[in-house]
Amino acid sequence: MFDLAVIGSWAEFALRWLHVITAIAWIGSSFYFIALDLGLRKAASMPKGVHGEEWQVHGGGFYHIQKYMVAPPHMPEHLTWFKWESYATWLSGFALLAVLYYLGAEFYLIDPAVMELAVWQAVAISAGSLVIGWFAYDAICKSRFGEDNTRLMLLLYVILVGLAWFYAQVFSGRAALLHLGAVTATIMSANVFLIIIPNQKIVVGDLKAGRTPDAKYGRIAKQRSTHNNYLTLPVIFLMLSNHYPLAFASEWNWVIASLVFLMGVTIRHYFNSMHAGTGTPNWTWAVTVLIFIVIMWLSTAPGRHAEEDVASLPPSAARFAEVAEFDEAYSIVIGRCSMCHAAEPVWPGLYWAPKGVVLETEAQVARAATTIYLQSALSHAMPPRASVAMPEEERAHLRAWFRAAQGS
């Protein structure tokens, strides 16, 4: 009933929807608890062991919240754990990465102008970097160097800059920024799964056994939670970047990604200071705007495009140029799409190809066959009807071209 392209597109949409929903839940709870923790106040009537308390009002009701620095004297009957939001966000994100970038590696992950890679090599670098990134980060945090939080965060930033540069030398610009976000999100979720929750379980276990919990487990969890707090906004930017060529299709995309982490620090510093009651450092917004202006300037550098011909395409893409229907399909794309999807678009107001997709050469059209099929053959998404009219017979020919290649 449905071909694989349609199923794949809807699977991507479903996973993206799930990923956004779970991310909202995770980020929302994370931001809430950071604000709550920073907003705690001392009171004379607080029970022994309570670090601070806060009164809140929401939904027509009042909430009285108290935080124990280590743990309460006795284990409560009901304890809510905030962990599944993090796990579900990472799992759905990795599934989306696999569907879009691993199964579509030849189009989204690999750029021959950057590095000639086989699909298996690109996937291995991708998955391997996520694993290695976590173990390197965790080892540094657990070392004596990691005892100084300021020194630790400066080193981690340098490592993130190095990762940004590395990904830009290996993958397409689109995949480079997304992978920097993916390795950062992996660190954040692993912090929850491997450090924060296990440490909390040790404290709970001590309480149940009648032992006094060690405060060090809370300190370690607090350090990782703070890292997650400052990394959240950059991860969101990097995950959205794949929709904006101005961010990823620049020769300086790795510098742009590096600067985004600084914006994450300045923005979170403002809100953290405000929630803690230590002031409203408005200077952080001026710094954020200046960094963003630099990012905008860097984005004007020309993007990279692979110089390849049909003969150099991988078999999965080359087959779309080998069927008899390709010549007519190529003419249709050139006539209806290339005024916008070009290295230098001629359509008024466009300075870069939408989504970074360039459709000028036979190799570029063959490589983008699935996207063309979904956007212009099965649906009327492209070209926009108000701009360029594509007759139904042309869309029918694009469908015939794609299906002929699929059946070859």
C-alpha positions, 0 to 999 in steps of 0.5 A: 500500500505504501512504498518505503519512502513514504513509510520512512518519511512518516517514521521520521516524523513520528520519531521527531514528534516523540523526541520533541515531546519527551525533550519538552518534558525533560527540559521543563523539569530540569529548568524547574528544579534548577530554578527551585534549587536556586530559589530556596530560602532559609526559615526559622521553622524548618525541620532539621536537615532541611537546606531551604524551602519555597512556597509556590502557587500554580493552578489555583493551589499553593505548594510548600517545598522543602529540600534536604541537603542530604536526605530526610531522617526517614524514607517517605512512602512515596518518592517520585523519580525524574528520569524517564523524561531523559531516557525517552528523549535520548532513545527517541533522538538516537532512533531519529539519528539512525533513521535519518542519518544512518539509513540516509547516510549518503545524502545527509551524513556524508559529503564527498567534498569534506571526506570520502567515507563509506556508509559503514565508516561514517556510521561507525565514526558517528556512533563511536564518537558518542560513546568515546565522548561520554567516557572521556567526559566522565573520566575528566569529571572523576579526576582530580582536575574535575574537583575545581568546577570552573577549571573543569568547565573551561576544559570541557569547553575547549574539548567541545570546540575540538569536537566541533572542528572534528565533526566539520572535517568528517561529516556534512555541515548539517550532520556536523552540527547535529552530531555535536548536539548529539554527543552533548545530549548523550553526555547529559542523558548519561549523567542522569542514567549513570551518575545522578540516579545511581547516586540518589539510589545509594542515598535511598538505600542507605536510608532504608538500611538505617545508615546516614547517607554520605553527602558526597553523592549529592555533591557529585549529582549536583555537579553533573546537574549543573553541567546539564543546565548550561548545556541544554540551550546549545543542544536545542540550537544544534538540533534545530540547526539542520533546518537552517543552512545559514548555521550549517552550510558555512565554512565556519560552522564549527566556530558557529557551534562553538559560539553557541555554547557561550550563548548558552552560558550567558543566557543561563547565567542570567536566569540562574542569578535571577532565580538565586536572588543575586541580581539580574545581570543584564550585561549577559544579554548584551554579550549574547547579542554580540555573539549572535551578531558574530554568528550571523557574520560567520554564516555568510561564508560560502557553503561547501558542495561536492564536486562529483559526477554520476560515475562517482555516486554510490550505487544506491544513488547512481541507480536513479541516474541510470533509468530511462526516465532520468533525463526527463526528470532532470529537465523537470527539476532544472526547470522548476527547482534550480532557480532556488536550489542552486549554489547561487539562487536567482530567485529574488530574496534567496541567498542560499539554497533552501535547506542547503539542498542544491539541485544543479548537476545530474549527480545532485539530482540523483542523490536527492531523488527520495527528497524530490519524490516526497516533496514534488511527486507525492505531495505538492510541497515543492515548488511553492504553488504561488511561485512556480506551477508544476503541472500534474503530468510532470509530477507523474513523471517524477513518480514514474522515475523514482519507482522505475529506479526503485524497481531496477 
